[in-house]
Amino acid sequence: MNERPSAFRLVFAPVRALFVSDASAGILLILVAAAAMLAANSPLASEYQSLFYGELPWTPIPKLYDLHLWINDGLMAIFFFVVGLEVKREWIEGQLSTAQQRRLPILAAIAGMAVPAMVYVGIVGGDGELMRGWAIPAATDIAFAMGVLGLLGNRCPASLRLFLLTVAIVDDIGAVLVIALFYTANIKLGWLAAAAGIVGLMMVLNRSRIKSYWPFILLALVLWYFVLNSGIHATIAGVVAALCIPMVGPDDETMVEKMEHSLAPWSAYLIVPVFGFANAGVPLAGMGTEQLLAPLPLAIAAGLFVGKQIGIFAAIFAADKIGFAPRPDQATWPEVWGISILCGIGFTMSLFISGLAFTGQQLLINEAKIGILLGSLISAIVGFIILRLSAKHPDDVRSPYVD
């Protein structure tokens, strides 16, 4: 009898509690990535390719003519919607609600995006075609990273879990801005103006404290369709729509948190794994050491593993030493180093950005996937080993998020 309430709370807790208390989301992503690689390099490879890239016999939206596009442009909009809800709640009343709380995560996230991008650019050199992928190693996969951290159980201090989560949230904000600013097609002002009108209407409903969720959901769908046709990537609509949801609804009901509770399990255990399976498969036939060490996969892997840990650890060390912001409470420097390495797990957002950076260039996309998988895998293994050897906090068993 005592186990059922805790299981219920685990499934319907917010995103942060879901990932802090359970490693299953990260483990699922590892299994999904392995399954995608097996499918792409097995006798089922042609079926795998045709499933996601074969033209659909009928589609209600001509722009989305295969299943892969429906997943990346449609299903992932829900993932970005959940990200937007999490960001809004954390910024208004959570772990990013004060200037003091924001200092270290924002500084670490900025450094953790800038340094990997510089490492990438330094390796690809002046190749203009490859330069479009500069943002691929700048992202951190929150589910994967928190899942690996969860494998350590209670050995890590709760402050490190909180720090990793907040850095990943700020990192998501940066990734969304990068997608909106640097990975858009030709802007169609008519569709963009229509989208702006929908956002304005949603803000009016927000101010009016509308009781029902359905007007927001329906308008979010319309906003997604308008943004899809505007030239800005459709998933941006998910973030914008989430920011329009009232923080507190009628009778002081927390609308943002309630929607997040409902959607978080679907995002973590269905949407992201489906996206991962559709995007992580890379055919390795004919690919030798020369291809694996080509500038693109090498730049991405180095950006994730080397750039992330240098950027984030250096930012934390400098902030602590000059008194700008202290390092996470009770965390040793080896533990901070280990958590900095875990931030090099890119996976979901990196795969997503690679598809935008090299649209229609399947060879480059495959090379990018190899770099992402290598960099993320090395970061996960090395980060886990360092934390496993250095983290010794058996008494710190309670999450800062779970009552």
C-alpha positions as CSV (number, residue, x, y, z in Angstrom):
1,M,0.0,0.0,0.0
2,N,2.8,2.4,0.8
3,E,4.4,2.1,-2.6
4,R,1.5,3.2,-4.7
5,P,1.3,6.8,-3.7
6,S,5.1,7.2,-4.2
7,A,4.8,5.7,-7.7
8,F,1.9,7.9,-8.5
9,R,3.9,11.0,-7.4
10,L,6.9,9.9,-9.4
11,V,4.9,9.7,-12.6
12,F,3.0,13.0,-12.1
13,A,5.7,15.1,-10.4
14,P,7.2,18.1,-12.3
15,V,9.9,17.6,-14.8
16,R,12.6,18.4,-12.3
17,A,11.4,15.9,-9.7
18,L,10.9,13.3,-12.4
19,F,14.5,13.5,-13.5
20,V,16.1,14.0,-10.1
21,S,14.4,11.0,-8.5
22,D,14.7,8.5,-11.3
23,A,17.3,7.5,-13.8
24,S,14.8,5.7,-16.1
25,A,14.4,8.5,-18.6
26,G,18.1,8.7,-19.3
27,I,18.4,4.9,-19.4
28,L,15.5,4.8,-21.9
29,L,17.3,7.3,-24.1
30,I,20.5,5.1,-24.1
31,L,18.4,2.1,-25.1
32,V,16.6,4.0,-27.8
33,A,19.9,5.3,-29.3
34,A,21.3,1.7,-29.3
35,A,18.1,0.4,-30.9
36,A,18.2,3.1,-33.6
37,M,21.9,2.2,-34.4
38,L,21.0,-1.5,-34.6
39,A,18.0,-0.8,-36.8
40,A,20.0,1.4,-39.2
41,N,22.8,-1.3,-39.5
42,S,20.7,-4.5,-39.7
43,P,18.7,-6.3,-42.4
44,L,15.8,-3.9,-41.3
45,A,17.8,-0.8,-42.4
46,S,15.7,-0.2,-45.5
47,E,12.5,-0.5,-43.5
48,Y,13.9,1.8,-40.9
49,Q,14.7,4.4,-43.5
50,S,11.3,4.1,-45.3
51,L,9.4,4.3,-42.1
52,F,10.7,7.7,-41.3
53,Y,11.7,9.1,-44.6
54,G,9.2,7.5,-47.0
55,E,6.7,9.9,-48.4
56,L,3.3,9.5,-46.7
57,P,0.4,8.5,-49.0
58,W,-1.7,11.4,-47.5
59,T,-0.9,14.2,-45.1
60,P,-3.1,17.1,-44.0
61,I,-0.2,19.5,-44.1
62,P,1.9,19.3,-47.4
63,K,5.0,20.7,-45.7
64,L,5.1,17.6,-43.5
65,Y,5.2,14.9,-46.1
66,D,7.0,12.2,-44.1
67,L,6.9,10.8,-40.6
68,H,10.3,12.2,-39.7
69,L,9.0,15.8,-40.4
70,W,5.9,15.1,-38.3
71,I,8.1,14.0,-35.4
72,N,10.7,16.8,-35.7
73,D,8.3,19.7,-36.5
74,G,5.2,18.5,-34.9
75,L,5.7,16.1,-32.0
76,M,8.8,18.0,-30.8
77,A,6.8,21.2,-30.5
78,I,5.2,19.5,-27.4
79,F,8.6,18.8,-26.0
80,F,9.5,22.5,-26.4
81,F,6.1,23.4,-24.9
82,V,7.1,21.4,-21.8
83,V,10.5,23.1,-21.8
84,G,8.7,26.5,-21.9
85,L,6.5,25.6,-19.0
86,E,9.5,24.5,-17.0
87,V,11.4,27.7,-17.8
88,K,8.5,30.0,-16.9
89,R,7.8,28.3,-13.6
90,E,11.5,28.2,-12.6
91,W,12.0,31.8,-13.6
92,I,8.9,33.1,-11.7
93,E,8.9,31.0,-8.6
94,G,11.5,28.3,-8.8
95,Q,15.3,28.1,-8.7
96,L,15.8,30.9,-11.2
97,S,13.4,33.4,-9.5
98,T,16.0,35.7,-7.9
99,A,19.1,37.4,-9.3
100,Q,21.3,35.6,-6.8
101,Q,20.0,32.2,-7.8
102,R,20.4,33.0,-11.5
103,R,24.0,34.1,-11.4
104,L,26.0,30.8,-11.4
105,P,23.6,28.8,-13.7
106,I,23.5,31.6,-16.3
107,L,27.2,32.2,-16.2
108,A,27.9,28.5,-16.5
109,A,25.4,27.9,-19.2
110,I,26.8,30.8,-21.3
111,A,30.3,29.6,-20.9
112,G,29.1,26.0,-21.6
113,M,27.7,27.1,-24.9
114,A,30.4,29.5,-26.0
115,V,33.5,27.4,-25.4
116,P,32.1,24.3,-27.2
117,A,31.2,26.5,-30.2
118,M,34.7,27.9,-30.2
119,V,36.2,24.4,-30.1
120,Y,34.0,23.4,-33.0
121,V,34.9,26.4,-35.1
122,G,38.6,25.9,-34.3
123,I,38.5,22.4,-35.6
124,V,36.4,22.9,-38.8
125,G,38.5,26.0,-39.6
126,G,37.3,28.0,-42.5
127,D,34.9,25.5,-44.0
128,G,31.9,27.6,-44.6
129,E,29.6,24.6,-45.1
130,L,30.5,23.1,-41.8
131,M,30.4,26.4,-39.9
132,R,26.6,26.1,-39.9
133,G,26.9,23.4,-37.3
134,W,28.6,25.6,-34.7
135,A,25.7,25.3,-32.2
136,I,25.4,21.5,-32.3
137,P,27.8,20.9,-29.3
138,A,26.4,23.8,-27.3
139,A,23.4,22.0,-26.0
140,T,22.9,19.7,-22.9
141,D,20.4,16.9,-22.8
142,I,18.6,17.3,-19.5
143,A,17.0,13.8,-19.4
144,F,20.2,12.0,-20.4
145,A,22.4,13.9,-18.0
146,M,20.0,13.7,-15.1
147,G,19.5,10.0,-15.9
148,V,23.3,9.3,-15.6
149,L,23.5,11.3,-12.4
150,G,20.5,9.3,-11.1
151,L,22.6,6.1,-11.5
152,L,24.8,7.4,-8.7
153,G,21.9,7.2,-6.3
154,N,22.5,9.2,-3.1
155,R,26.3,9.6,-3.5
156,C,26.0,13.1,-5.0
157,P,25.0,16.1,-2.9
158,A,21.5,17.5,-3.7
159,S,23.1,20.8,-4.6
160,L,24.9,19.3,-7.6
161,R,21.6,17.8,-8.9
162,L,20.0,21.2,-8.5
163,F,22.9,22.9,-10.3
164,L,22.9,20.5,-13.2
165,L,19.1,20.9,-13.6
166,T,19.2,24.7,-13.6
167,V,22.2,24.9,-16.0
168,A,20.3,22.6,-18.4
169,I,17.2,24.8,-18.1
170,V,19.2,28.0,-18.9
171,D,21.0,26.0,-21.7
172,D,17.5,25.2,-23.1
173,I,16.7,28.9,-23.2
174,G,19.9,29.5,-25.1
175,A,19.3,26.7,-27.5
176,V,15.8,28.0,-28.3
177,L,17.2,31.5,-28.9
178,V,19.9,30.0,-31.2
179,I,17.3,28.1,-33.2
180,A,15.1,31.1,-33.5
181,L,17.9,33.5,-34.5
182,F,20.3,31.4,-36.6
183,Y,18.3,28.4,-38.0
184,T,15.3,29.9,-39.8
185,A,14.4,29.9,-43.4
186,N,13.2,32.9,-45.4
187,I,10.8,34.8,-43.2
188,K,7.3,35.1,-44.5
189,L,5.9,38.3,-43.0
190,G,2.2,37.5,-43.5
191,W,2.4,34.2,-41.6
192,L,4.6,35.8,-39.0
193,A,2.1,38.7,-38.5
194,A,-0.7,36.1,-38.1
195,A,1.3,34.3,-35.5
196,A,1.9,37.5,-33.6
197,G,-1.8,38.1,-33.6
198,I,-2.4,34.7,-32.0
199,V,0.2,35.4,-29.4
200,G,-1.5,38.7,-28.6
201,L,-4.8,36.9,-28.2
202,M,-3.3,34.4,-25.9
203,M,-1.9,37.2,-23.8
204,V,-5.3,38.7,-23.6
205,L,-6.7,35.4,-22.3
206,N,-3.8,35.2,-19.9
207,R,-4.7,38.6,-18.4
208,S,-8.4,37.7,-18.3
209,R,-7.7,34.6,-16.1
210,I,-9.7,32.3,-18.4
211,K,-10.8,29.3,-16.5
212,S,-10.5,26.7,-19.3
213,Y,-7.3,25.2,-20.7
214,W,-8.9,24.5,-24.1
215,P,-8.7,28.1,-25.5
216,F,-5.0,28.1,-24.9
217,I,-4.5,24.6,-26.4
218,L,-6.5,25.4,-29.5
219,L,-4.7,28.7,-30.0
220,A,-1.4,27.0,-29.5
221,L,-2.2,24.6,-32.3
222,V,-3.1,27.5,-34.6
223,L,0.1,29.3,-33.5
224,W,2.1,26.2,-34.4
225,Y,0.6,26.1,-37.9
226,F,1.2,29.7,-38.5
227,V,4.8,29.5,-37.3
228,L,5.4,26.4,-39.4
229,N,4.5,28.4,-42.5
230,S,6.4,31.5,-41.4
231,G,10.0,30.3,-42.0
232,I,10.8,30.2,-38.2
233,H,11.1,26.6,-37.0
234,A,7.7,25.4,-35.8
235,T,9.0,24.1,-32.4
236,I,9.5,27.8,-31.4
237,A,5.8,28.0,-31.2
238,G,5.8,25.5,-28.4
239,V,8.0,27.7,-26.2
240,V,6.1,30.9,-27.1
241,A,2.7,29.2,-26.3
242,A,4.0,28.0,-23.0
243,L,5.1,31.4,-21.9
244,C,1.5,32.6,-22.6
245,I,-0.1,30.2,-20.2
246,P,-1.2,31.9,-17.0
247,M,1.0,31.2,-14.0
248,V,-1.9,31.2,-11.7
249,G,-5.5,30.6,-12.9
250,P,-8.9,31.0,-11.2
251,D,-9.1,30.1,-7.5
252,D,-5.2,30.3,-7.3
253,E,-4.8,27.1,-9.3
254,T,-1.3,26.9,-10.7
255,M,-2.1,26.4,-14.4
256,V,1.5,26.2,-15.6
257,E,2.4,23.5,-13.1
258,K,-0.8,21.5,-13.7
259,M,-0.1,21.4,-17.4
260,E,3.5,20.5,-16.8
261,H,2.4,17.6,-14.5
262,S,0.2,16.2,-17.2
263,L,2.6,16.5,-20.1
264,A,6.0,15.8,-18.5
265,P,5.7,12.0,-18.5
266,W,4.5,12.0,-22.1
267,S,7.5,14.2,-23.1
268,A,10.1,12.2,-21.2
269,Y,8.9,8.7,-21.9
270,L,7.3,8.9,-25.4
271,I,8.1,12.1,-27.4
272,V,11.8,12.3,-26.7
273,P,12.4,8.5,-27.1
274,V,10.4,8.5,-30.4
275,F,12.5,11.5,-31.6
276,G,15.7,9.7,-30.5
277,F,14.8,6.5,-32.4
278,A,13.9,8.5,-35.5
279,N,17.1,10.5,-35.5
280,A,19.9,8.5,-33.9
281,G,20.2,5.8,-36.5
282,V,23.3,6.1,-38.6
283,P,24.3,3.6,-41.3
284,L,27.9,2.6,-40.6
285,A,28.4,0.5,-43.8
286,G,31.6,1.7,-45.5
287,M,32.4,4.1,-42.8
288,G,36.0,3.7,-41.6
289,T,38.4,5.5,-39.2
290,E,38.8,8.3,-41.8
291,Q,35.1,9.2,-41.7
292,L,34.9,8.9,-37.9
293,L,37.9,11.3,-37.6
294,A,36.6,13.7,-40.2
295,P,36.4,17.4,-39.2
296,L,32.6,17.4,-38.5
297,P,32.3,14.5,-36.1
298,L,35.6,15.3,-34.4
299,A,34.6,18.9,-33.9
300,I,31.2,18.0,-32.4
301,A,32.6,15.3,-30.1
302,A,35.5,17.6,-29.0
303,G,33.0,20.4,-28.4
304,L,30.8,18.3,-26.2
305,F,33.5,16.5,-24.2
306,V,36.3,19.0,-24.1
307,G,34.5,22.3,-24.7
308,K,31.6,21.8,-22.2
309,Q,33.8,20.7,-19.3
310,I,36.3,23.5,-19.8
311,G,33.7,26.2,-20.2
312,I,31.5,25.2,-17.3
313,F,34.2,24.3,-14.8
314,A,36.2,27.4,-15.6
315,A,33.1,29.6,-15.1
316,I,32.3,28.0,-11.8
317,F,35.9,28.2,-10.6
318,A,36.2,31.9,-11.6
319,A,32.9,32.8,-10.1
320,D,33.7,31.1,-6.8
321,K,37.2,32.6,-6.5
322,I,36.2,36.2,-7.3
323,G,33.1,36.0,-5.1
324,F,30.6,36.5,-7.9
325,A,28.8,33.3,-6.9
326,P,29.8,30.3,-4.7
327,R,30.1,26.8,-6.1
328,P,27.2,24.4,-5.3
329,D,26.9,23.8,-1.5
330,Q,28.8,20.8,-0.1
331,A,30.3,20.0,-3.6
332,T,34.0,19.4,-3.9
333,W,36.0,20.5,-6.9
334,P,36.3,16.9,-8.3
335,E,32.5,16.6,-8.1
336,V,32.1,20.0,-9.9
337,W,34.5,18.7,-12.6
338,G,32.4,15.5,-12.9
339,I,29.1,17.4,-13.3
340,S,30.8,19.7,-15.8
341,I,31.7,16.7,-17.9
342,L,28.1,15.3,-17.7
343,C,26.9,18.6,-19.3
344,G,28.7,17.4,-22.4
345,I,25.8,14.9,-23.1
346,G,24.1,16.6,-26.0
347,F,21.8,14.0,-27.6
348,T,18.3,15.4,-28.1
349,M,18.9,19.1,-28.6
350,S,22.1,18.4,-30.5
351,L,20.5,16.0,-32.9
352,F,17.7,18.5,-33.4
353,I,20.0,21.3,-34.2
354,S,22.1,19.1,-36.5
355,G,19.0,18.5,-38.6
356,L,18.4,22.2,-38.9
357,A,22.1,23.0,-39.7
358,F,22.5,20.5,-42.5
359,T,19.0,20.2,-43.9
360,G,18.9,18.0,-47.0
361,Q,22.6,17.0,-46.6
362,Q,22.3,13.5,-45.3
363,L,26.0,12.7,-45.4
364,L,26.8,15.7,-43.1
365,I,23.8,14.8,-40.9
366,N,25.1,11.3,-40.4
367,E,28.6,12.6,-39.6
368,A,27.0,15.0,-37.1
369,K,25.1,12.2,-35.5
370,I,28.3,10.1,-35.1
371,G,30.0,13.1,-33.4
372,I,27.0,13.7,-31.1
373,L,26.8,10.0,-30.1
374,L,30.5,9.8,-29.5
375,G,30.8,13.0,-27.5
376,S,27.7,12.2,-25.5
377,L,28.8,8.7,-24.7
378,I,32.3,9.7,-23.7
379,S,30.9,12.5,-21.5
380,A,28.5,10.2,-19.9
381,I,31.1,7.5,-19.1
382,V,33.9,9.7,-18.0
383,G,31.6,12.0,-16.0
384,F,30.0,9.0,-14.2
385,I,33.4,7.5,-13.4
386,I,34.7,10.8,-11.9
387,L,31.6,11.3,-9.8
388,R,31.5,7.7,-8.8
389,L,35.1,7.9,-7.5
390,S,34.8,11.4,-5.9
391,A,31.2,11.7,-4.6
392,K,30.6,10.4,-1.1
393,H,27.4,11.8,0.4
394,P,25.5,8.7,1.5
395,D,23.5,10.7,4.1
396,D,22.3,13.2,1.5
397,V,19.4,11.0,0.3
398,R,16.6,13.6,-0.1
399,S,16.1,15.5,-3.3
400,P,15.7,19.3,-2.9
401,Y,12.4,18.9,-4.9
402,V,10.7,15.9,-3.3
403,D,8.9,16.2,0.0
